[in-house]
Amino acid sequence: MAFSPSQFPSKLPSVKTTIFTVMSKLAKEQGALNLSQGFPDFESPKKLVEEVNKAMLSGLNQYAPMAGIAELREIISEKFSKLYNQYYCPESEITITSGATQAIYTAISTFVNKGDEVVLLKPCFDCYEPAIEINGGIPVYVQLKSPDYKVDWEEFKKKISSKTKMVIINTPNNPTGTLLEKKDLLALQEILKGTNILLLCDDVYEHIIYDGQTHQSACLYPYLKERAIIASSFGKTFHITGWKVGYCLAPKELMHEFRKAHQFTVFCVSHPFQKAIANYLKEPQHYLELNNFYQNKRNLFLDNLKGSKFKFTPSKGTYFQLLDYTNITQEHDVDYAIRMVKEHKIASIPISPFNTNAIDPKTLRFCFAKKDETLKKAADLLCKIN
């Protein structure tokens, strides 16, 4: 019998090219302003880049320890002690990962088995479901409704079953820019208390929160902390998304299992990048000042949109802003996003691909992690749309 690739059925038959790739490719082809994919158009911190060069020149160009260099794990532990008054052991409860996406995938691969259910709050980032499905798990959805995207915890509770292995939360939330508040974490804690359900927390935007709000880390709640696997990203925090460096925190027993999969996924993360980030973290203002930095950009973008026909509620966190276009058209959001690129030369991300059954809230997501001149130009383009 001749070899035939068709004899190997896909483990992810429903997965297509991500909407991020589609919109960025279209933006490039059309010469459009790209506010779709979530990365800055300004430079990474000069001091951080200098630290990488210094680390490379000092000879740190070979494998780092599997769990990450001790210096970086120790300073992450100090950060959590200072910010949340919670302790994570650098030796046994912190692992450096190749970005938060790898941490999330590894956590799911480690604990989710065939037939296990994983509860998701939709809309949610698009890396969760494929990781669940490729490991034989079953996503279970709680659909949040626009425009406030609040969690109905009674509805959530009904989704919990004897098959539930894990719950995934993301706060601040991408793509909605909303936050889970203290009352939400307390409600979640009450539901999970007394169960063996794991909690996977996507906290990549923990330092990007506005209007005096604070990040409600799961580690602040004892019954959540004991089961929480927290994934975060230096890429989002320090404008270095291309470095792909993140970290994961979890109680010792959970981290022990996590590292079994981690070592055969990437083994370790770039040594000079880790050293540079460890040195940069020694000055807490480098991440504590992010709230004001991005809040100013959010405000600039929205102030310049006041003459437009778009409706919006200011983002509470992340560097994404949702714009409601119902005063302009009733087109499906994917169709409208594509037309905006072609006709108005500005790229965004439609929200329906992140929703259950592709529910269309007539809303587009715009990234405001951009230079001020980029945001002004984007707002000018949007204000001209009738």
C-alpha positions in Angstrom: 0.0 0.0 0.0 1.3 3.4 -0.9 1.9 6.0 1.8 -1.1 8.3 2.2 -1.2 11.3 4.6 -5.0 11.1 4.5 -4.8 8.0 6.7 -3.7 10.1 9.6 -6.9 11.9 10.8 -6.4 15.3 12.4 -6.5 15.5 16.2 -7.9 19.1 15.7 -10.2 18.8 12.7 -12.1 22.0 13.5 -9.1 24.2 14.1 -8.4 26.7 11.4 -5.8 29.5 11.0 -6.3 31.9 13.9 -8.2 35.1 13.4 -5.0 36.9 14.6 -3.0 35.5 11.7 -5.8 36.1 9.2 -6.2 39.8 10.1 -2.5 40.6 10.4 -1.9 39.0 7.0 -4.7 41.0 5.5 -3.5 44.2 7.1 -0.1 43.7 5.5 -1.5 42.9 2.1 -3.7 46.0 2.2 -1.2 48.3 3.7 -3.6 48.9 6.6 -2.8 50.2 10.1 -2.7 47.1 12.3 -4.4 47.3 15.6 -5.4 43.7 15.5 -2.6 41.5 16.9 -1.6 42.3 20.5 1.9 43.6 20.3 3.5 47.1 20.7 4.8 49.1 17.8 7.2 50.9 20.1 10.7 49.8 21.2 11.4 47.4 24.0 13.1 49.0 27.1 16.6 50.0 26.2 18.0 48.9 29.6 16.4 45.5 29.2 18.0 45.0 25.7 21.3 46.1 27.2 21.0 43.5 29.9 20.5 40.8 27.3 23.6 41.9 25.4 25.5 41.9 28.6 24.4 38.4 29.5 25.3 37.1 26.1 28.8 38.7 26.2 29.3 37.3 29.7 28.9 33.7 28.2 25.4 32.8 29.3 24.6 31.2 26.0 24.2 27.5 26.9 21.2 25.7 28.5 19.6 27.2 31.5 18.4 24.9 34.3 15.2 23.1 33.4 13.0 25.1 35.9 14.7 28.4 35.1 17.6 30.2 36.6 17.4 30.5 40.4 17.9 34.3 40.4 14.8 34.8 38.3 12.6 32.4 40.2 13.7 34.0 43.5 12.8 37.5 42.3 9.4 36.3 41.1 8.8 34.9 44.6 9.8 38.2 46.1 7.4 40.0 43.7 4.4 37.8 44.9 5.4 38.4 48.5 5.4 42.2 48.1 2.3 42.5 45.9 0.1 39.8 47.4 1.7 38.8 50.7 1.8 35.3 49.4 4.8 33.0 49.3 5.8 30.6 46.5 9.0 28.6 47.0 11.5 29.4 44.2 12.9 25.9 44.2 9.7 23.9 44.0 6.8 26.1 43.1 8.0 28.4 40.2 9.0 27.4 36.7 10.1 29.7 33.9 8.3 28.9 30.6 8.5 29.8 26.9 5.7 32.4 27.3 2.4 32.0 29.0 0.9 30.0 26.1 3.4 27.2 26.8 2.6 27.3 30.5 -1.1 27.0 29.7 -0.6 24.2 27.2 1.7 22.3 29.6 -0.7 22.7 32.5 -3.6 21.3 30.4 -1.4 18.5 29.0 -0.3 17.5 32.5 -3.6 17.2 34.1 -6.4 16.9 31.5 -7.2 13.3 30.4 -9.6 11.8 27.9 -13.2 12.6 28.9 -12.3 15.3 31.5 -14.3 18.4 31.3 -12.8 21.9 31.5 -15.0 24.9 32.2 -14.3 28.1 30.2 -15.7 31.6 30.4 -16.4 32.7 26.8 -15.2 34.9 25.1 -11.8 33.7 25.9 -8.3 33.5 24.3 -8.1 31.0 21.5 -5.3 28.8 22.8 -7.3 27.1 25.6 -9.7 24.9 23.6 -7.2 23.3 21.2 -5.0 22.3 24.1 -8.0 20.7 25.9 -9.2 18.9 22.8 -5.8 17.5 21.7 -5.5 15.9 25.2 -8.9 14.3 24.8 -10.7 16.8 27.2 -14.1 18.3 26.7 -14.5 22.1 26.8 -17.7 23.2 28.7 -18.8 26.8 28.1 -20.2 29.6 30.2 -21.1 32.3 27.7 -20.7 35.8 29.0 -23.0 38.5 27.5 -21.9 41.8 26.1 -21.5 44.6 26.9 -20.5 44.0 30.6 -19.4 40.3 30.4 -20.2 39.6 34.0 -20.2 36.0 35.3 -23.5 34.5 36.3 -22.1 32.3 39.1 -25.3 30.3 39.4 -25.1 29.4 35.7 -21.4 28.6 36.2 -22.2 26.3 39.1 -24.6 24.3 36.9 -21.7 23.6 34.5 -19.7 21.8 37.2 -20.1 18.0 37.2 -18.4 14.9 38.4 -16.3 15.0 35.2 -15.0 18.5 35.8 -11.2 18.4 36.0 -10.3 22.1 35.6 -11.6 25.6 35.3 -9.8 28.3 33.4 -10.0 32.0 34.1 -8.4 35.0 32.5 -8.3 38.4 34.3 -7.9 41.0 33.0 -9.6 39.3 30.1 -8.5 39.2 26.5 -10.5 40.0 24.4 -13.0 41.9 26.5 -10.8 44.1 28.7 -13.0 43.3 31.7 -11.9 42.2 35.2 -13.0 39.6 37.7 -13.6 41.4 41.0 -13.1 40.2 44.6 -16.8 39.1 44.8 -16.2 36.9 41.7 -13.2 35.2 43.2 -15.1 34.6 46.4 -18.0 33.1 44.5 -15.6 30.9 42.5 -13.8 29.8 45.7 -17.1 28.8 47.3 -18.0 26.7 44.3 -14.6 24.9 44.1 -14.2 24.5 47.8 -14.4 20.8 48.8 -13.7 19.6 45.3 -10.6 18.3 43.5 -11.1 20.7 40.6 -8.0 22.5 39.4 -7.9 26.2 38.6 -5.8 27.5 35.7 -5.3 31.2 35.8 -4.2 33.2 32.7 -2.7 36.3 34.4 -0.6 37.7 31.6 -2.1 41.2 32.0 -1.9 41.4 35.8 0.1 44.6 35.7 -2.2 46.4 33.2 -5.3 47.5 35.1 -7.0 50.9 35.2 -8.9 53.4 37.2 -7.6 52.4 40.6 -8.7 48.7 40.3 -6.3 46.0 41.5 -5.6 42.5 40.3 -7.5 39.8 42.1 -4.9 37.0 42.0 -6.2 33.5 42.9 -3.3 33.2 45.4 -5.2 35.7 47.6 -7.9 33.1 48.3 -6.8 30.0 50.3 -9.1 27.5 48.7 -8.2 28.8 45.3 -4.4 29.0 45.9 -4.2 25.3 46.9 -5.4 24.3 43.5 -4.3 27.2 41.3 -1.8 27.1 38.5 -0.9 30.7 37.6 0.5 31.5 34.2 2.0 34.9 33.4 4.1 36.6 30.7 7.1 39.0 30.6 6.3 39.6 27.0 3.2 41.6 27.8 4.7 43.3 30.8 7.9 44.5 29.2 6.9 44.9 25.5 9.0 41.9 24.5 6.4 39.6 23.0 9.0 38.1 20.6 11.2 36.8 23.5 8.5 34.3 24.5 9.4 34.2 28.2 6.8 33.6 30.9 6.4 31.8 34.1 4.2 29.4 36.0 3.4 29.2 39.8 1.7 26.3 41.5 1.7 24.4 44.8 4.7 22.0 45.1 2.7 18.8 44.3 1.2 20.3 41.2 4.4 21.9 40.0 6.2 18.6 40.4 3.8 17.1 37.8 3.9 20.2 35.6 7.7 20.0 35.3 7.5 16.4 34.1 5.8 17.6 31.0 7.7 20.9 30.8 11.1 19.2 30.5 10.0 17.3 27.4 8.2 20.2 25.8 10.9 22.9 25.8 13.2 21.7 28.6 14.4 25.2 29.3 14.0 28.8 28.2 16.6 31.2 26.7 19.4 31.7 29.3 20.4 35.3 28.5 16.8 36.5 28.4 16.2 35.0 31.8 19.3 36.8 33.3 18.3 40.1 31.7 14.7 39.9 33.1 15.9 38.9 36.5 18.1 42.1 36.6 15.3 44.3 35.2 12.8 43.0 37.8 15.0 44.3 40.6 13.5 47.7 40.0 9.7 47.2 40.7 8.7 50.5 39.0 9.4 48.7 35.7 6.1 46.8 36.1 4.3 49.0 38.7 4.2 52.0 36.4 2.5 50.0 33.6 -1.0 50.9 34.8 -0.5 54.6 34.2 1.5 54.1 31.0 -1.3 52.2 29.3 -4.2 54.1 30.9 -2.8 57.2 29.3 -2.8 55.4 25.9 -6.3 54.1 26.4 -7.5 57.6 27.3 -5.8 59.1 24.3 -7.3 56.6 22.0 -10.8 57.0 23.4 -10.6 60.8 23.6 -9.8 60.9 19.9 -12.8 58.6 19.2 -15.4 60.9 20.7 -16.4 62.2 17.3 -16.9 58.7 15.9 -20.1 56.6 15.6 -18.6 53.8 17.6 -19.9 53.1 21.2 -17.6 51.9 23.9 -17.1 51.2 27.6 -13.5 52.0 28.6 -11.3 49.0 29.0 -10.7 48.0 32.6 -7.5 46.1 31.9 -5.3 44.6 29.2 -4.3 46.9 26.3 -7.4 46.1 24.2 -10.4 48.2 23.7 -13.8 47.0 22.4 -15.8 49.2 20.0 -19.5 48.6 19.3 -20.3 49.4 15.6 -24.1 48.9 15.7 -24.6 52.6 14.9 -22.8 52.0 11.6 -23.8 48.6 10.3 -25.4 45.3 11.2 -22.9 43.2 9.3 -21.4 40.1 10.9 -18.3 41.2 12.8 -15.8 39.1 10.7 -17.2 40.5 7.5 -17.1 44.0 8.8 -13.6 43.6 10.2 -12.4 42.4 6.8 -14.2 45.3 5.0 -12.7 47.8 7.3 -9.2 46.6 6.4 -9.9 46.8 2.7 -12.0 50.0 2.6 -10.8 52.0 5.6 -7.2 50.6 6.0 -7.4 49.7 9.7 -7.3 46.2 11.1 -9.0 44.9 14.3 -10.1 41.6 15.7 -13.8 40.5 15.6 -15.1 39.0 18.8 -17.4 36.2 17.5 -14.5 33.7 16.9 -14.0 33.8 20.7 -17.7 33.1 21.6 -19.7 30.0 21.9 -21.3 29.1 18.6 -19.6 32.2 17.2 -22.2 34.6 18.8 -21.8 38.0 17.2 -22.0 41.0 19.5 -21.2 43.5 16.7 -18.0 44.4 18.4 -14.4 44.7 17.3 -11.2 44.6 19.5 -8.5 47.2 19.0 -5.0 47.0 20.5 -3.8 50.4 21.9 -0.3 49.2 22.8 0.9 51.6 20.1 2.8 54.9 19.7 0.7 58.0 20.4 0.9 59.0 16.7 -0.4 55.5 15.7 -3.4 55.8 18.0 -4.2 59.3 16.7 -4.0 58.1 13.2 -6.2 55.1 14.0 -8.8 57.3 15.7 -8.8 59.6 12.7 -9.5 56.7 10.4 -12.3 55.4 12.6 -13.9 58.9 13.0 -14.3 59.1 9.2 -16.4 55.9 9.0 -20.1 56.6 8.6 
